Amino acid sequence: MMRPLPLFIGLRYIRAKRRNHFISFITLISMLGIAVGVTALITVLSVMNGFETELRERILSMTAHATIRAEGGSLADWRAVARLAEEDPRVVATAPFVRGEGMLSAGQRVSATLVRGIDPAQEGRVDRIGELMIMGRLDDLRPGEFGIVLGQDLARGLGVGPGDRVTLITPQASLTPAGVMPRLRRFTVVGIFAAGMYEYDSALALVHLRDAQRLYRLGDAVTGVRLRLTDLFQVRQVVADLGRRLPDRYWVSDWTRQHANFFRAIQIEKTTMFVILTLIVGVAAFNLVSTLVMAVVDKEADIAILRTLGLTPAGVMGVFTVQGTVIGVVGTLLGVAGGVALASNVERIVPAIEQLFGVQFLSAEVYYISELPSELHWGDVWLIAGVALALSLLASIYPAWRASRVQPAEALRYE
């Protein structure tokens, strides 16, 4: 099969051994620059995807996909609300909860805490708190026994463990002969959990739903109902549908609104890193421009001969466009291969580097996540490859246009 003449000549220029080795060196540098940029982009975006997924899983291990509450802070007819929510096929489980604030004291140590009253039998259906227990079990919370489960940092700060007693002080006041006094209640620590997020591990305490209702004087009411969905990414549509079906005094929130700052920050960082690292590919594209300009100067006599043999200016442009595009394609393919390989093995490579050099990139005492997770999205790979190829093609246009402007008489005057 006959190939188009510009394609044939362009590929021949790529394969031919150059008289000017400096141009060959610059060509190699341009190709490696594109490969390095693509590799870095794929790896960094994969790590950012991994961070987003890991953070989402840690948040949702303690947070429901959606929450139904009522005006005034208490939900009396929560059973009817739960049944209404469960009629939606996208809702797989519901669980009531009581939310309150207080102070925990043990000996001379005091710590502010967020109290959550739960039903252990239903709580495991809407979150993963039962899987995060490092001491005791969630089922050890029994009504009337006033047991409490603490986050590991909260327990460490109070200096308590399973079997120890703590005092919970609530904002609700009691009128006594001595005057107005805060409500106090002694609890026994029955378990400790580790969610991996300081927000929960240092401030959250879990008690049985009945004990929380009694402590905060709610009677049979609760603060709200937590929901788990079949698909957490459909939560906005589910919340909108439930909001239309529920009376106006109820409102429904979802995990994307409750933790919007986390995910907005990650999205901004991903976009910023994409733009910054794309500049690496841009620098390689500028190298490609200089490489092709030098190649045009080196091939002026060849271009003049081709013009005298009948090759049109458009054909000459095609020759050098093919040359630049091939360099971009090879660099992009090398970068995609390297990026996919690196992104797929980050979780093994980084610990090896830390062990080899005795360093720790992410300290568990500072960061939510102490390991570098990675999650490769092929959509990101295709986008990065497309951007690299587009920049390579754009970088080829000016040198190819300059080659098409070569005048045969001028180029051959001193040959």
Number of C-alpha atoms within 10 A of each C-alpha: 3 5 8 11 14 21 17 13 19 21 16 13 17 17 9 8 10 13 9 11 10 12 18 16 12 17 22 15 17 26 27 21 24 33 28 22 26 30 27 23 28 31 26 20 25 27 22 22 21 18 20 21 16 18 19 17 13 17 21 18 20 18 22 24 28 25 23 25 20 20 11 9 14 18 23 16 13 22 16 10 18 19 12 13 25 17 10 13 10 16 19 16 21 26 24 23 25 27 19 17 19 19 17 25 17 17 11 6 11 16 16 16 21 16 24 20 24 25 21 21 11 14 22 18 18 22 21 18 20 18 14 17 19 14 16 18 18 27 13 17 26 17 14 11 13 19 23 28 29 29 27 26 20 24 25 14 14 18 12 19 20 17 13 12 18 23 17 23 20 19 14 15 13 12 10 9 7 6 9 11 13 14 16 18 13 15 19 19 25 23 25 27 27 19 21 20 17 18 13 21 20 22 21 22 25 26 29 26 24 22 21 24 22 12 20 17 11 17 13 14 19 27 25 26 23 26 25 23 21 13 12 18 12 12 22 16 10 21 20 12 14 17 16 10 12 15 10 10 9 17 17 19 18 21 19 18 11 13 13 11 11 14 16 12 12 16 15 11 14 19 12 12 16 17 12 13 19 21 13 19 29 20 16 27 27 18 20 30 23 19 23 27 20 16 21 20 15 15 15 18 21 14 25 21 16 16 18 13 9 9 16 14 19 14 20 25 23 24 25 31 26 22 24 29 22 19 23 30 21 16 28 29 18 18 27 25 15 19 25 19 14 20 24 18 14 19 15 12 13 16 16 12 13 12 10 9 8 9 11 14 12 13 12 12 9 9 12 17 17 14 17 18 22 24 19 20 15 12 9 15 21 13 12 24 23 14 17 27 25 16 22 30 22 17 24 29 19 17 25 26 17 17 26 23 14 19 15 17 12 12 17 14 8 7 6
